[in-house]
Amino acid sequence: MGKRNKNYKNENKTKEKQYKRNSRYQKDLGFNNKNNNRREEDEEFSHKRNGSKKSNSYSSNSYNSYNRNNRKRFTRREKNKCQNKDTNKIDHYLIKNREKNNFKNKDDEKKLEIVLEEEENLLNKKEHKKDKKDISSQKDDDENNNLIEDLKEKNQKLEEIINDRNNEMEKMKIEISRKNEIIEEFQKKEEELNEQINSLLKDTNNAKNNCKNLSKKNKELENEIKQKNKIMEHIRKVNPLIIYMEPTLIGLNNIGATCFMNSTLQCLSQTKDLTNYFLNEKNKDRIINNNIAIKNKNEYQLSPIFLELIQKLWEINGPNSFSPNTFMNTINNMNPLFKSGQAGDAKDFIIFVLEQLHKELKQSININFQDENGPLNQYDKNSAINYFFNDFKKECSIISDIFFGFNETTNECLYCKNIYNSKGLNGPICYNYGIFNCLIFPLEEVKNMKNMQNNFINNNIVTLYDCFYYNQKSDYFTGDNRNYCNVCKQLYDSIYMSKIFVSPKILVIILNRGRGNIYDVKLDFNEIIDITQFVQQKDCPQLIYNLYGVITHIGQSGPNAHFIASCKSPIDNQWYRYNDAFVNHINNLQKDVIEFGTPYILFYQKSY
């Protein structure tokens, strides 16, 4: 601000000096505006009077030209000086000049100068004030311009913010519209859900009613299930094999000519009723306790060893095979026929095992028959039956229940028969009853009997039915074989006949081939047989038996013979070949037996 004021004062001083110079110059020349105007008027008037034109004298022309030029110069100077100022200032200077020319005296000039100075001072003050105002106005303009620029920038930012807000508002509107649509959809869904809920409430009410009914039924079912569980527990106790889903298929290692033992044990282990008995927990405890009592007497027991063997053969996820060393050692100590390293016979082995197990497991059972306390009368059939079964009470066991059947033998005296027949009466017959655990059929004799009936036509093929016919044929006892008759009290010829009185559950048939070539006679056996006509006492209309085990004899009899077992599993009803430690599936039993050898022992189970 200070520099601007100094510059402003200096400019005013220079203007005043120029102004004074111009005024002095005009005074020295001696012309002013009024004198010049008067001269021009006088000249014009004289010219008009004389009727002449305006003279071109040097004085008037030079004066006028000088005055005109001088005026132009003055106005140009003044205009140049005041070109940056207002037009009012220029007019003010012109007025001053005119006024100066009007003054004639010096006093007037001084006064005029004083007045002019005062006026100039006033003008300077006014200009100074104007300059201050201009400076302040410039500052204000600058500030205003800055403010305007700031406001513009802020306006731009505000416009941008407003635009962003507008865009956001549009987006918000779109989102709000979407949300409104979603809300409408939700409202529709709510209505649908409310309808569903109402329907579900109805359903729940119905379900509650059904649940009440079901709860009653569930209680009834629970009671039924409890009863069934009790029955199942009883069944599991009686039939432990029911838990098995697949057969175990475990073989027995040959520990020195023990194929006869291995094949027989495999057939016995596939006998369902026998295995169930030994796997039953109650029977296990009884067998073990009985074994402890016998050990104190330093005696051998076969039943606990057989129990261990059955458990190993029916062990789930057991080995493929194992060696029956303990069983073989026990047999060696109990029977010298079956020593280790010596070839044995499967026929003798199964008879010994069944009899020994029967001895160890037998119990007394009450069987009610009529006239059980009456005396024995062998010529009275009922008396003979009662006497036999009363004695059999003391010898009942699981072996007798499964494997034992009953024979009926009759012996008729021919002398008594002739006497009684002459009187029109039947002769006296002596009845005897016995027990068998297997049927032994001599194939050579069966073949000869069949050939005699067929007029001695040689036929090497024999069927099982031929064997049963042979079993019930009558024999004549004469000469040294005569029997004593209790009726006529003398030795006389008689007729002897044997029949099956009661058939067992498990029918074991041994095919005795004698000392000759075992391949001389071929047996045609069936997997299903009907022996109803060969049994007197029948517990069912038809006595049908199903084959489940075959012991095959390979090679000639003697130390070079070999035995294998073919068994039908009670779990999946499939046939498997047990060749010592090797177990294989069989598709066709007949072909398999014929390829390997000849059938030696057959195991049939009664079907009810």
JOBEL-V48825 format. One record per residue. N is the residue number from 1. PSI is psi in radians with two decimals (* if undefined). D_FIRST is the distance of its C-alpha to the first C-alpha in Angstrom with 2 decimals. Layout:
N & PSI & D_FIRST
N & PSI & D_FIRST
This chain:
1 & -0.64 & 0.00
2 & -0.76 & 3.86
3 & -0.69 & 5.67
4 & -0.73 & 5.36
5 & -0.73 & 6.50
6 & -0.81 & 9.03
7 & -0.66 & 10.34
8 & -0.69 & 10.78
9 & -0.75 & 12.84
10 & -0.74 & 14.84
11 & -0.65 & 15.88
12 & -0.67 & 17.10
13 & -0.78 & 19.12
14 & -0.66 & 20.81
15 & -0.71 & 21.74
16 & -0.75 & 23.31
17 & -0.80 & 25.32
18 & -0.71 & 26.66
19 & -0.72 & 27.58
20 & -0.73 & 29.56
21 & -0.79 & 31.32
22 & -0.68 & 32.57
23 & -0.71 & 33.88
24 & -0.73 & 35.70
25 & -0.69 & 37.20
26 & -0.63 & 38.65
27 & -0.76 & 40.19
28 & -0.68 & 41.85
29 & -0.45 & 43.49
30 & 0.56 & 44.73
31 & 2.53 & 44.19
32 & -3.14 & 42.54
33 & -0.63 & 42.88
34 & -0.78 & 45.74
35 & -0.76 & 48.04
36 & -0.72 & 47.76
37 & -0.66 & 48.56
38 & -0.77 & 51.61
39 & -0.77 & 52.99
40 & -0.65 & 52.82
41 & -0.76 & 54.66
42 & -0.75 & 57.40
43 & -0.77 & 58.02
44 & -0.65 & 58.29
45 & -0.78 & 60.67
46 & -0.65 & 62.92
47 & -0.70 & 63.16
48 & -0.67 & 64.23
49 & -0.79 & 66.78
50 & -0.20 & 68.31
51 & 0.33 & 68.31
52 & 2.86 & 66.51
53 & 3.02 & 63.47
54 & 2.30 & 60.18
55 & 2.67 & 60.53
56 & 0.81 & 58.69
57 & 2.78 & 58.52
58 & -0.66 & 56.17
59 & -0.85 & 54.58
60 & -0.75 & 53.80
61 & -0.78 & 52.86
62 & -0.68 & 50.82
63 & -0.82 & 49.09
64 & -0.73 & 48.42
65 & -0.70 & 47.32
66 & -0.76 & 45.11
67 & -0.69 & 43.67
68 & -0.74 & 43.18
69 & -0.73 & 41.62
70 & -0.66 & 39.46
71 & -0.74 & 38.32
72 & -0.77 & 37.56
73 & -0.74 & 35.62
74 & -0.81 & 33.63
75 & -0.63 & 32.89
76 & -0.76 & 31.96
77 & -0.82 & 29.65
78 & -0.67 & 28.07
79 & -0.67 & 27.92
80 & -0.70 & 26.45
81 & -0.68 & 23.83
82 & 0.43 & 23.03
83 & -0.43 & 23.77
84 & 0.02 & 20.29
85 & 3.13 & 20.41
86 & 2.83 & 22.72
87 & -0.41 & 26.45
88 & -0.61 & 26.42
89 & -0.73 & 24.57
90 & -0.78 & 27.28
91 & -0.58 & 30.01
92 & -0.72 & 28.54
93 & -0.72 & 28.67
94 & -0.71 & 32.24
95 & -0.71 & 33.26
96 & -0.75 & 32.04
97 & -0.72 & 34.07
98 & -0.71 & 37.05
99 & -0.63 & 36.81
100 & -0.67 & 36.70
101 & -0.40 & 39.85
102 & -0.40 & 41.55
103 & 2.37 & 41.16
104 & -0.50 & 44.27
105 & 2.86 & 43.68
106 & -0.60 & 41.22
107 & -0.70 & 40.66
108 & -0.62 & 39.72
109 & -0.74 & 37.35
110 & -0.80 & 35.70
111 & -0.73 & 35.52
112 & -0.72 & 34.19
113 & -0.74 & 31.52
114 & -0.79 & 30.62
115 & -0.73 & 30.55
116 & -0.71 & 28.58
117 & -0.75 & 26.04
118 & -0.75 & 25.82
119 & -0.69 & 25.51
120 & -0.71 & 22.90
121 & -0.74 & 20.95
122 & -0.73 & 21.45
123 & -0.71 & 20.48
124 & -0.74 & 17.33
125 & -0.76 & 16.49
126 & -0.74 & 17.48
127 & -0.70 & 15.50
128 & -0.73 & 12.38
129 & -0.70 & 13.25
130 & -0.71 & 14.05
131 & -0.75 & 10.83
132 & -0.76 & 9.13
133 & -0.69 & 12.06
134 & -0.76 & 11.82
135 & -0.79 & 8.36
136 & -0.64 & 9.84
137 & -0.63 & 13.02
138 & -0.77 & 11.90
139 & -0.77 & 10.77
140 & -0.66 & 14.01
141 & -0.73 & 15.76
142 & -0.81 & 14.80
143 & -0.73 & 15.88
144 & -0.72 & 18.78
145 & -0.75 & 19.61
146 & -0.76 & 19.65
147 & -0.70 & 21.64
148 & -0.75 & 23.80
149 & -0.76 & 24.43
150 & -0.74 & 25.25
151 & -0.66 & 27.39
152 & -0.81 & 29.04
153 & -0.78 & 29.80
154 & -0.67 & 31.08
155 & -0.72 & 32.99
156 & -0.79 & 34.49
157 & -0.74 & 35.45
158 & -0.69 & 36.79
159 & -0.73 & 38.69
160 & -0.78 & 40.07
161 & -0.73 & 40.99
162 & -0.73 & 42.47
163 & -0.77 & 44.40
164 & -0.75 & 45.60
165 & -0.68 & 46.55
166 & -0.75 & 48.31
167 & -0.75 & 50.16
168 & -0.68 & 51.05
169 & -0.70 & 52.15
170 & -0.76 & 54.32
171 & -0.76 & 55.75
172 & -0.68 & 56.29
173 & -0.75 & 58.01
174 & -0.79 & 60.21
175 & -0.70 & 60.99
176 & -0.70 & 61.67
177 & -0.72 & 63.99
178 & -0.80 & 65.71
179 & -0.63 & 66.01
180 & -0.71 & 67.39
181 & -0.77 & 69.91
182 & -0.72 & 70.74
183 & -0.69 & 71.09
184 & -0.74 & 73.41
185 & -0.77 & 75.41
186 & -0.67 & 75.54
187 & -0.71 & 76.69
188 & -0.76 & 79.41
189 & -0.68 & 80.34
190 & -0.73 & 80.35
191 & -0.76 & 82.72
192 & -0.74 & 84.88
193 & -0.67 & 84.75
194 & -0.71 & 85.68
195 & -0.76 & 88.60
196 & -0.70 & 89.53
197 & -0.70 & 89.16
198 & -0.73 & 91.43
199 & -0.66 & 93.92
200 & -0.65 & 93.58
201 & -0.72 & 94.19
202 & -0.75 & 97.31
203 & -0.69 & 98.23
204 & -0.67 & 97.54
205 & -0.74 & 99.78
206 & -0.68 & 102.41
207 & -0.64 & 101.73
208 & -0.75 & 102.15
209 & -0.70 & 105.47
210 & -0.64 & 106.33
211 & -0.67 & 105.19
212 & -0.78 & 107.52
213 & -0.70 & 110.30
214 & -0.62 & 109.23
215 & -0.69 & 109.10
216 & -0.78 & 112.67
217 & -0.64 & 113.56
218 & -0.71 & 111.67
219 & -0.75 & 113.67
220 & -0.73 & 116.79
221 & -0.68 & 115.60
222 & -0.72 & 114.76
223 & -0.71 & 118.24
224 & -0.71 & 119.62
225 & -0.71 & 117.45
226 & -0.76 & 118.63
227 & -0.74 & 122.17
228 & -0.66 & 121.54
229 & -0.70 & 119.87
230 & -0.73 & 122.93
231 & -0.72 & 125.06
232 & -0.69 & 122.86
233 & -0.72 & 123.12
234 & -0.71 & 126.82
235 & -0.70 & 126.80
236 & -0.63 & 124.72
237 & -0.74 & 127.18
238 & -0.65 & 130.06
239 & 1.37 & 128.31
240 & -0.35 & 125.62
241 & -0.14 & 125.39
242 & -0.36 & 123.47
243 & -0.27 & 120.22
244 & 2.28 & 120.56
245 & -0.43 & 118.67
246 & 2.64 & 119.98
247 & 2.61 & 123.06
248 & -0.67 & 122.57
249 & 1.02 & 124.72
250 & 2.27 & 125.38
251 & 2.98 & 128.20
252 & 2.24 & 130.69
253 & 2.51 & 131.14
254 & 2.06 & 134.63
255 & 0.56 & 135.61
256 & 1.45 & 139.02
257 & 0.78 & 141.17
258 & 0.39 & 139.54
259 & -0.59 & 138.97
260 & -0.69 & 141.73
261 & -0.77 & 139.87
262 & -0.78 & 136.39
263 & -0.70 & 137.55
264 & -0.74 & 139.40
265 & -0.60 & 136.49
266 & -0.71 & 134.07
267 & -0.68 & 136.40
268 & -0.63 & 136.77
269 & -0.44 & 132.98
270 & 0.03 & 132.57
271 & 1.93 & 135.10
272 & -0.87 & 132.75
273 & -0.67 & 134.76
274 & -0.77 & 135.55
275 & -0.70 & 131.93
276 & -0.68 & 130.70
277 & -0.78 & 133.22
278 & -0.37 & 132.12
279 & -0.11 & 128.38
280 & 2.35 & 128.83
281 & -0.74 & 127.42
282 & -0.76 & 130.39
283 & -0.60 & 132.86
284 & -0.84 & 130.86
285 & -0.73 & 131.09
286 & -0.71 & 134.80
287 & -0.74 & 135.51
288 & -0.76 & 133.57
289 & -0.68 & 135.26
290 & -0.63 & 138.65
291 & -0.65 & 137.93
292 & -0.69 & 137.14
293 & -0.64 & 140.50
294 & -0.57 & 142.39
295 & -0.54 & 140.78
296 & -0.40 & 142.36
297 & 0.10 & 145.73
298 & 0.76 & 144.81
299 & 2.72 & 145.15
300 & 2.54 & 143.01
301 & 2.32 & 141.14
302 & -0.53 & 140.16
303 & -0.75 & 138.11
304 & -0.57 & 135.08
305 & -0.69 & 134.94
306 & -0.63 & 135.15
307 & -0.83 & 132.35
308 & -0.70 & 130.05
309 & -0.73 & 130.90
310 & -0.70 & 130.14
311 & -0.68 & 126.80
312 & -0.68 & 125.85
313 & -0.45 & 127.00
314 & 0.48 & 124.87
315 & 2.20 & 121.81
316 & 2.36 & 118.60
317 & 0.64 & 116.57
318 & -3.06 & 119.47
319 & 2.91 & 120.57
320 & -0.55 & 122.22
321 & 2.84 & 125.48
322 & 2.91 & 126.94
323 & 2.15 & 130.24
324 & 1.08 & 132.68
325 & -0.81 & 133.99
326 & -0.69 & 134.58
327 & -0.76 & 136.43
328 & -0.69 & 138.64
329 & -0.70 & 139.44
330 & -0.75 & 140.46
331 & -0.72 & 142.72
332 & -0.71 & 144.33
333 & -0.47 & 145.18
334 & -0.55 & 146.54
335 & 2.07 & 148.62
336 & -0.23 & 150.09
337 & -0.47 & 150.27
338 & 1.24 & 146.50
339 & 2.64 & 145.89
340 & 2.38 & 142.80
341 & -0.18 & 143.37
342 & 2.41 & 146.36
343 & 2.21 & 146.21
344 & 3.09 & 146.87
345 & 2.34 & 147.69
346 & -0.57 & 145.25
347 & -0.89 & 148.21
348 & -0.63 & 149.37
349 & -0.81 & 145.81
350 & -0.63 & 144.84
351 & -0.75 & 148.13
352 & -0.79 & 147.65
353 & -0.78 & 143.99
354 & -0.72 & 144.79
355 & -0.71 & 147.80
356 & -0.75 & 145.94
357 & -0.63 & 142.93
358 & -0.73 & 145.36
359 & -0.70 & 147.11
360 & -0.48 & 143.88
361 & 0.01 & 142.28
362 & 2.58 & 145.33
363 & 2.80 & 145.46
364 & 2.35 & 148.00
365 & 2.40 & 147.28
366 & 2.05 & 149.22
367 & 2.11 & 150.74
368 & 2.06 & 152.96
369 & 2.74 & 156.10
370 & 2.56 & 159.22
371 & 0.73 & 162.21
372 & -0.40 & 160.12
373 & 0.07 & 162.63
374 & 2.84 & 165.70
375 & 2.75 & 167.93
376 & 2.25 & 167.40
377 & 1.76 & 169.49
378 & -0.31 & 168.74
379 & -0.03 & 170.83
380 & 2.06 & 168.58
381 & -0.80 & 165.23
382 & -0.70 & 163.27
383 & -0.69 & 164.74
384 & -0.69 & 163.82
385 & -0.79 & 160.24
386 & -0.75 & 159.81
387 & -0.67 & 161.30
388 & -0.83 & 158.98
389 & -0.43 & 155.74
390 & -0.65 & 156.62
391 & -0.46 & 156.92
392 & -0.27 & 153.68
393 & -0.62 & 151.69
394 & -0.10 & 151.47
395 & 0.54 & 150.14
396 & 2.40 & 147.10
397 & 3.13 & 143.78
398 & -0.52 & 140.87
399 & -0.80 & 142.94
400 & -0.57 & 145.95
401 & -0.58 & 143.72
402 & -0.87 & 142.15
403 & -0.33 & 144.72
404 & 2.35 & 148.13
405 & 3.09 & 150.49
406 & 2.31 & 154.10
407 & 2.58 & 157.28
408 & 2.11 & 160.45
409 & 2.41 & 163.69
410 & 2.48 & 167.08
411 & 1.99 & 170.55
412 & 2.17 & 173.46
413 & 2.26 & 177.11
414 & -0.57 & 179.15
415 & -0.85 & 182.44
416 & -0.63 & 180.99
417 & -0.77 & 179.26
418 & -0.71 & 182.56
419 & -0.84 & 184.33
420 & -0.59 & 181.65
421 & -0.58 & 181.25
422 & -0.49 & 184.98
423 & 0.02 & 184.57
424 & 0.39 & 181.60
425 & 2.80 & 179.11
426 & 2.45 & 176.23
427 & 2.77 & 176.96
428 & 2.44 & 175.17
429 & 2.34 & 171.89
430 & 2.16 & 170.30
431 & 2.36 & 166.50
432 & 2.53 & 164.16
433 & 2.46 & 160.37
434 & 3.08 & 158.07
435 & 2.53 & 154.43
436 & 2.52 & 152.71
437 & -0.10 & 149.15
438 & 2.69 & 149.57
439 & 2.22 & 152.00
440 & 2.10 & 153.67
441 & 2.07 & 155.04
442 & 1.91 & 157.25
443 & -0.61 & 156.25
444 & -0.77 & 159.37
445 & -0.63 & 161.70
446 & -0.70 & 159.58
447 & -0.75 & 159.84
448 & -0.73 & 163.62
449 & -0.71 & 164.05
450 & -0.70 & 162.01
451 & -0.62 & 164.03
452 & -0.70 & 167.30
453 & -0.48 & 166.16
454 & 0.53 & 165.25
455 & 0.77 & 168.67
456 & 0.58 & 167.56
457 & 2.14 & 164.88
458 & 2.09 & 162.72
459 & 2.10 & 159.16
460 & -0.07 & 156.64
461 & 2.23 & 154.01
462 & 2.45 & 154.10
463 & 2.90 & 151.96
464 & -0.57 & 151.06
465 & -0.59 & 153.22
466 & -0.65 & 156.18
467 & -0.70 & 155.41
468 & -0.62 & 155.43
469 & -0.70 & 158.75
470 & -0.64 & 160.16
471 & -0.50 & 158.97
472 & 0.30 & 161.06
473 & 2.71 & 164.26
474 & 2.52 & 167.53
475 & 2.58 & 169.54
476 & 2.16 & 173.29
477 & 1.94 & 174.41
478 & 2.93 & 177.99
479 & -2.21 & 180.24
480 & -0.26 & 178.67
481 & 0.13 & 175.49
482 & 2.58 & 177.31
483 & 2.71 & 175.86
484 & 2.28 & 177.76
485 & 2.20 & 178.09
486 & -0.23 & 177.97
487 & -0.94 & 179.84
488 & -0.06 & 182.90
489 & 0.84 & 182.64
490 & 2.86 & 183.14
491 & 2.28 & 181.34
492 & 2.81 & 181.00
493 & 2.58 & 179.00
494 & 2.87 & 175.71
495 & 2.22 & 172.70
496 & 2.34 & 169.24
497 & 2.44 & 166.01
498 & 2.35 & 162.31
499 & 2.80 & 159.51
500 & 2.07 & 155.89
501 & -0.87 & 156.00
502 & 2.23 & 152.25
503 & 2.56 & 149.60
504 & 3.02 & 146.65
505 & -0.76 & 142.91
506 & 2.07 & 142.49
507 & 2.00 & 145.39
508 & 2.11 & 145.79
509 & 2.11 & 148.18
510 & 2.21 & 149.52
511 & 1.72 & 151.13
512 & 2.05 & 153.82
513 & 0.00 & 154.67
514 & -2.83 & 157.43
515 & -0.12 & 158.16
516 & -2.83 & 158.24
517 & 2.16 & 155.51
518 & -0.31 & 152.75
519 & 0.05 & 151.90
520 & -0.59 & 155.43
521 & 2.23 & 154.48
522 & 2.36 & 151.29
523 & 2.22 & 149.83
524 & 1.79 & 148.23
525 & 2.65 & 146.00
526 & 2.67 & 143.74
527 & -0.36 & 140.48
528 & 2.23 & 141.82
529 & 2.64 & 145.46
530 & 2.00 & 147.47
531 & 0.47 & 150.31
532 & -0.73 & 151.27
533 & -0.21 & 154.88
534 & 0.04 & 155.35
535 & 2.35 & 154.39
536 & -0.92 & 156.63
537 & 2.05 & 154.32
538 & 2.31 & 151.20
539 & 0.02 & 148.08
540 & 2.80 & 146.60
541 & -0.67 & 148.05
542 & 2.36 & 147.04
543 & 1.63 & 146.67
544 & 2.32 & 144.02
545 & 2.47 & 142.60
546 & 2.35 & 139.51
547 & 2.33 & 139.37
548 & -0.09 & 136.49
549 & 2.46 & 137.77
550 & 2.24 & 139.95
551 & 2.08 & 141.10
552 & 2.36 & 141.98
553 & 2.20 & 144.56
554 & 2.27 & 143.89
555 & -3.14 & 146.64
556 & 2.81 & 150.17
557 & 2.55 & 151.10
558 & -2.85 & 150.96
559 & -0.34 & 148.39
560 & 0.02 & 146.68
561 & 2.65 & 145.91
562 & 2.52 & 142.35
563 & 2.36 & 141.06
564 & 2.75 & 137.83
565 & 2.43 & 136.67
566 & 2.06 & 135.22
567 & 2.55 & 133.65
568 & 2.06 & 131.99
569 & 2.35 & 128.97
570 & -0.13 & 129.01
571 & -0.92 & 125.18
572 & 0.05 & 124.65
573 & 0.63 & 128.32
574 & 2.64 & 127.94
575 & 2.41 & 130.51
576 & 2.51 & 129.72
577 & 2.17 & 131.84
578 & 1.71 & 132.00
579 & 1.44 & 133.29
580 & -1.99 & 132.92
581 & -0.17 & 129.21
582 & 2.30 & 128.30
583 & 2.18 & 127.51
584 & 2.67 & 127.17
585 & 2.55 & 126.98
586 & 2.28 & 130.08
587 & -0.74 & 130.00
588 & 1.98 & 133.80
589 & -0.80 & 136.07
590 & -0.83 & 139.39
591 & -0.68 & 138.29
592 & -0.76 & 136.69
593 & -0.74 & 139.84
594 & -0.66 & 142.15
595 & -0.68 & 140.00
596 & -0.65 & 140.00
597 & -2.42 & 143.54
598 & 2.58 & 145.65
599 & 2.38 & 144.91
600 & -0.83 & 146.48
601 & 2.31 & 145.21
602 & 2.42 & 143.73
603 & 2.05 & 141.65
604 & 2.50 & 141.73
605 & 2.36 & 139.97
606 & 2.39 & 141.39
607 & 2.33 & 139.29
608 & * & 139.53
